[in-house]
Amino acid sequence: MNAIAYQMDPLRGLAGLSTRTQEIPVAGPHQVVVKVRAASINRRDIMLMEGKYPVTMRPGVVPLVDGVGEVIAVGDGVTRARIGDRVTGTYFVGWVDGPQTQALGSQQYGANHDGWLAEYAVLQEESVVHVPAYLTDEEAASLTCAGLVAWAGLTKPVPPSPGATVLTVGTGPVGLFAIQHAKMLGARVISITSSPDKAERLRKLGADEVIDRKQTPDWENAVLDLTGGDGADHVIDAVGMITLPKSIAAAAYNSQVTLIGAFPAPAGAPTGDPLGGKYLALRRVAVGSRTDLEDMNRALAEHGVRPVIDRVFPFEQAAEAYRYFEEGDPFGKVVISLRS
Ligand SMILES: NC(=O)c1ccc[n+]([C@@H]2O[C@H](COP(=O)([O-])OP(=O)(O)OC[C@H]3O[C@@H](n4cnc5c(N)ncnc54)[C@H](OP(=O)(O)O)[C@@H]3O)[C@@H](O)[C@H]2O)c1
């Protein structure tokens, strides 16, 4: 019996999203076939669709890198998964551990390898990651991109000490996961957002202090005030070059500023010393390795933390899910469910 897979032709907006029939895949050597239960959208899926992502989308690729499902077939030589296992996949096809390289970074599910928006997905065995049993399928389909980059960004190279101040900038899924991870690690969290409604929800999620960037445009000074003039010990900037100068201004000497967001600088933004004269470590990260994902899943399970889900759409309404992601200002992950 034939199944359905979505495919994407980039540079055509949502007109590039269509369906095709999919034969149930056969697992090749060191591959597993997964019956997909849920998948979720990330900002990178929009960037890929628009041709604004560093890796080019292969026309006709099955989109989405976040997903979860049940293993239904394993190929010759597979030892990392068994039929019946509930698994997700890595972001990068072959990045298992150690430092990332350009070559490892260039091979990605949902970009140049078929992803998760289909009834069946095929993973290389080395990409397979088991998901914590307590999470629903929708929650488990939310970990690979936003969850992991927030984890790797916060914990590497040096995790925050208990009681350290973590500043989160941006409240997309990356920013929300960063708050949850920072609280798991015992940090004090200051979060920047854009509305009283979001501020309230951030406090419920665990943020100790929230600053509304619309009410307080000089929020970097407010962070300095809240930290006795010192600044934050760790900064997760989940917006991009728009906010980076303020993130650095709000950071302490010897702090760790991690740039995750990819929103570009506004036209005509001043250039100059990007570190604002401070002695600190600034780095840009690209998601994380399989080992990082496994570490994060163990930490989530230890603390029983659940990803924030904004809305779940049925598989047949994938285009509506993309539209809602782009226009709805969601608070949490936008998930597509394949369970009828
Ligand atoms: N490097 C990586 O590996 C990696 C992985 C995942 C995502 N990313 C990038 O990280 C960024 C965040 O992704 P996401 O999935 O969390 O969510 P997202 O949907 O891109 O949301 C970003 C959030 O940033 C805030 N924001 C937007 N424009 C802003 C502006 N002009 N000034 C200040 N804040 C602004 C908004 O929060 P408020 O309304 O609360 O201010 C918004 O909810 C994206 O650029 C994405 O491409 C990078």
The ligand as a MOL file (V3000), in Angstrom:
LIG
                    3D

  0  0  0     0  0            999 V3000
M  V30 BEGIN CTAB
M  V30 COUNTS 48 52 0 0 0
M  V30 BEGIN ATOM
M  V30 1 N 22.5260 28.1220 15.0720 0
M  V30 2 C 21.6610 27.1280 15.1000 0
M  V30 3 O 22.0370 25.9680 15.0820 0
M  V30 4 C 20.1900 27.4340 15.1630 0
M  V30 5 C 19.2750 26.4210 15.5070 0
M  V30 6 C 17.9220 26.7630 15.6630 0
M  V30 7 C 17.5150 28.0780 15.4090 0
M  V30 8 N 18.4230 29.0030 15.0340 0 CHG=1
M  V30 9 C 18.0270 30.3940 14.7920 0
M  V30 10 O 17.6420 30.9380 16.0480 0
M  V30 11 C 16.6430 31.9340 15.8670 0
M  V30 12 C 15.4770 31.6440 16.7770 0
M  V30 13 O 14.8110 30.5100 16.3390 0
M  V30 14 P 13.5400 29.9780 17.1120 0
M  V30 15 O 13.1950 28.6880 16.5100 0
M  V30 16 O 13.7340 30.0750 18.5580 0 CHG=-1
M  V30 17 O 12.3820 31.0180 16.8650 0
M  V30 18 P 11.8060 32.1260 15.9360 0
M  V30 19 O 10.4740 31.7100 15.5300 0
M  V30 20 O 12.7710 32.4760 14.8660 0
M  V30 21 O 11.5990 33.3040 17.0050 0
M  V30 22 C 12.5040 34.2790 17.2870 0
M  V30 23 C 12.0310 35.1610 18.4500 0
M  V30 24 O 12.9670 36.2280 18.4340 0
M  V30 25 C 12.3350 37.4080 18.8840 0
M  V30 26 N 12.5710 38.4790 17.8860 0
M  V30 27 C 12.1890 38.4790 16.6040 0
M  V30 28 N 12.5760 39.6380 16.0170 0
M  V30 29 C 13.2190 40.3570 16.9740 0
M  V30 30 C 13.8440 41.6310 16.9980 0
M  V30 31 N 13.8610 42.4320 15.9360 0
M  V30 32 N 14.4410 42.0410 18.1450 0
M  V30 33 C 14.4180 41.2460 19.2340 0
M  V30 34 N 13.8260 40.0270 19.2690 0
M  V30 35 C 13.2250 39.5970 18.1450 0
M  V30 36 C 10.8550 37.1210 19.0760 0
M  V30 37 O 10.6630 36.9450 20.4900 0
M  V30 38 P 9.9900 38.0860 21.3990 0
M  V30 39 O 8.7260 38.4890 20.7300 0
M  V30 40 O 9.7650 37.4520 22.7160 0
M  V30 41 O 10.9940 39.2100 21.5010 0
M  V30 42 C 10.6720 35.7880 18.3410 0
M  V30 43 O 9.6950 35.0090 18.9570 0
M  V30 44 C 16.3130 31.9370 14.3730 0
M  V30 45 O 17.0660 32.9610 13.7590 0
M  V30 46 C 16.8060 30.5760 13.9180 0
M  V30 47 O 17.1500 30.5630 12.5590 0
M  V30 48 C 19.7490 28.7030 14.9120 0
M  V30 END ATOM
M  V30 BEGIN BOND
M  V30 1 1 1 2
M  V30 2 2 2 3
M  V30 3 1 2 4
M  V30 4 1 4 5
M  V30 5 2 4 48
M  V30 6 2 5 6
M  V30 7 1 6 7
M  V30 8 2 7 8
M  V30 9 1 8 9
M  V30 10 1 8 48
M  V30 11 1 9 10
M  V30 12 1 9 46
M  V30 13 1 10 11
M  V30 14 1 11 12
M  V30 15 1 11 44
M  V30 16 1 12 13
M  V30 17 1 13 14
M  V30 18 2 14 15
M  V30 19 1 14 16
M  V30 20 1 14 17
M  V30 21 1 17 18
M  V30 22 2 18 19
M  V30 23 1 18 20
M  V30 24 1 18 21
M  V30 25 1 21 22
M  V30 26 1 22 23
M  V30 27 1 23 24
M  V30 28 1 23 42
M  V30 29 1 24 25
M  V30 30 1 25 26
M  V30 31 1 25 36
M  V30 32 1 26 27
M  V30 33 1 26 35
M  V30 34 2 27 28
M  V30 35 1 28 29
M  V30 36 1 29 30
M  V30 37 2 29 35
M  V30 38 1 30 31
M  V30 39 2 30 32
M  V30 40 1 32 33
M  V30 41 2 33 34
M  V30 42 1 34 35
M  V30 43 1 36 37
M  V30 44 1 36 42
M  V30 45 1 37 38
M  V30 46 2 38 39
M  V30 47 1 38 40
M  V30 48 1 38 41
M  V30 49 1 42 43
M  V30 50 1 44 45
M  V30 51 1 44 46
M  V30 52 1 46 47
M  V30 END BOND
M  V30 END CTAB
M  END
